[in-house]
């Protein structure tokens, strides 16, 4: 039996009621997340026995006229990993050869897929300039192309694995 619980809280979140709907307007504060995952043995002939905790921060913010930034951070730790089956490992998806994956939830230059059964820290950051740079260049002024930068850090306690990356590019929103 595998139980998961995820709580999230955004301080000072604003909302509006429109007819019968609650519309979230956002907050200047990040969303804090707390997770708990427990593999309970001997229930319905379960073989797994582990306990994992997660702490995360998800934040979208503006940098004036320079555009929007997004940050996604997770720290996870297996408190107890007595019997963990392969589907219950924490995975960090490897890189595709020709396609980019979502930069807030994966890494672009990681190579192979990695797993963790101890503790890990994952930080992903992306900044969209929304035309702040491309619209200043005469050649690109009329195109819908936008510049983007980002990066990521992955620290895994298993085998002391450290990975960092910085990337930049042009995208069509």
Helices and strands as residue ranges (DSSP letters): E 2-10, E 14-18, E 21-26, E 31-39, E 49-62, G 64-66, E 68-83, G 86-88, E 90-92, E 114-116, E 119-128, G 134-136, E 145-156, G 158-160, E 161-172
